[in-house]
Amino acid sequence: MPAVLHRGMRRRTISEINMVPFIDVMLVLLIIFMVTAPLITPSLIDLPSVGKAARKPDQVIEVLVAKDERLELKVTDKAVNMPLKDIPPAVLKAQEGKPPGSVAVVISADRNVKYESVVKVMDALQRAGVQRVGLAVQLTR
């Protein structure tokens, strides 16, 4: 119910908002945030970085994904068109006789290719047991 002011014969209501409780609540919240802010420690996220391999691979096998999602396997400068199902066995055959992890497989895809196509190639290679699978990137300067 609004407050009524009596002054002489006239009665009139006071139509102002009382700001004191609002200011009190805001000051209490400000003090709480000022006390708790220094106690919060920022979380650290360990992000991967480019080019920090333990050692350089002895051989690099490249899987090329063209604009039309055609796949090519490039081993020692020879590129061969292959379907997806034939790429993991061919990569494993190229790795035969070499120590595990000494051969890296790099997937190079056109920027207009669907992400799903690249993930399918990566998944097929990892399911076949290929240890080092990476993505080729172009550095911008």
Residue pairs with C-beta under 8 A, 6 or more apart in sequence:
2 13
2 14
2 15
3 13
3 14
4 11
4 12
4 13
4 14
5 11
5 12
5 13
5 14
50 137
57 101
57 102
57 103
57 104
57 132
58 98
58 102
58 103
59 76
59 94
59 98
59 102
59 103
59 104
60 103
60 104
60 105
60 106
61 73
61 74
61 75
61 91
61 94
61 95
61 103
61 104
61 105
61 106
62 73
62 74
62 75
62 105
62 106
62 107
62 108
62 136
63 71
63 72
63 73
63 74
63 87
63 91
63 105
63 106
63 107
63 108
63 121
63 125
64 71
64 72
64 73
64 74
64 79
64 108
64 109
65 71
65 107
65 108
65 109
65 110
65 113
65 117
65 118
65 121
66 72
66 110
66 113
67 110
67 112
67 113
69 113
69 114
69 117
70 81
71 81
71 82
71 83
71 84
71 87
71 121
72 79
72 80
72 81
72 82
73 79
73 80
73 82
73 87
73 90
73 91
74 80
75 90
75 94
80 90
82 90
84 120
84 121
84 124
85 124
87 121
87 124
87 125
88 124
88 125
88 127
88 128
88 130
89 128
91 105
91 125
91 128
91 130
92 128
92 129
92 130
94 103
95 103
95 130
100 131
101 131
101 132
103 132
104 132
104 133
104 134
105 125
105 130
105 132
105 133
105 134
106 134
106 135
106 136
107 118
107 121
107 122
107 125
107 133
107 134
107 135
107 136
108 135
108 136
109 117
109 118
109 135
109 136
118 135
122 133
122 135
125 133
126 133
